[in-house]
Amino acid sequence: MRRIVDVLSLSPLGVVPEFRRQGIGARLVAPAIEAADSRRVPLVFLEGSPLCYGTRGFEGAAALGFRSPSLRIPDAAFQVARLSAHEPWMTGTFVYSDVFWAFDCVGLRDRED
């Protein structure tokens, strides 16, 4: 079966450095995943640290058969949470909507120092 599957992206997401390690990220991610699952969304993608998001149900997306939308996203940062509506045939290229590109919100960027 080949078709386009509507999924969600939980990126960009961040916590200001001085407020990290206080559970704020977990309090943002958990209800987002619950809301997506209750709406029968099969997959939620994000760009982020596997050390952080791996404990929140995310896995390396490339290892599960998904292709990144950009070479600017390191493999380790390209992650997905498979929710209850996910089916094994749901693999392929993750595509960001135009607004992500318009605001340059995809992958690593050169710092302007």
N, C-alpha and C positions, 0 to 999 in steps of 0.2 A: 504494500500500500504506500503510495507516494502522494503527499499533499502537504500544504503549508499548515503548520500548527501554531496557533497563537500562544505565546509564552510571555513571561514578564522578565524585566531586568530590575535588579535592586542596586543599580549603580547610577551615578556615583553616590557613595555613602561614606561619611567620615565623621569623626568626633575630633573636636579641637584638642590638640595635644595635652593641654593642662587638665582636661576632663576625662582623659582615657583611663582605663583600668578601674572604672567605677560602675561597670555594667550597663552603660548607656547604649552601646552598640547592640548588646543582647536584647535590651528592651525595645530597640527599634526593629531588629531582625525577626524576632519570634512572632510578634503580631502580624507582621507583613507576610510571613510564610503561612501562618494560620489563615489569614484572609484569602490568600491565593488558593490554598488547598480547599477552603470552603466554597470557592467559586469554580472549582474543578479545573483550575489552571494546572497543566501537567508538569511544567518546568519553570524554575526561576533561576536566571543566570546572574552572575555578578563578576566584577573584577576586584580581586582583593587577596589578602594574605591567607594561604591555606592554614596557617597556624591559628588564625582567628576564626575563620568561617568553617573550617573542617569540624570544629566542635559544635557547629550550629546546623549540621545536616548537609553541608555542601561538599562536593567531590570534584576532583579534577575533571573538567568537561571533555578535554581531548581524549583522555583514556576511556571515556564512555562513548566515543564515536561522534563527538560534536566538533565542528570546525569553528575557529574563532573568526569574528568579523573583521579583524585587523591584525596586521603583523606587529602593531605597537603594543599588543597585549601579550605579556610573557605567558608561556604555557601554564606555569604554576599558578598564575593569578586568574586564569580563565576557569571559572567554577560554575557548577550547576547543582541545584537541589531538585531531586526527582520526587514529585509529590504523588498522591494516591491516584490521580488520573493519568499518570504516565504509563505508556505502553512501550514494550521493548523496540518496536519498529520506529519510534520517534527519535531519530538521529538526523544529523545533517549540519548545515551551516546556520549558525545563529546570526540573525540580521538585525542590526539596530535600526530604529526609525530615523527619519531625516533629522529630527531635532537634535539627536546626539551628535551628529556630524556638524550641524550648523553651529553648535555651541562648543565644539571641540572637546567633547566629553568622553572620547574613546581612547583607551590605552594611555601609555606613558607619553609625556610630552617633554620637550626640552625646557629646562627651567630658564626663566628670564631673570638673571641676577643683576 
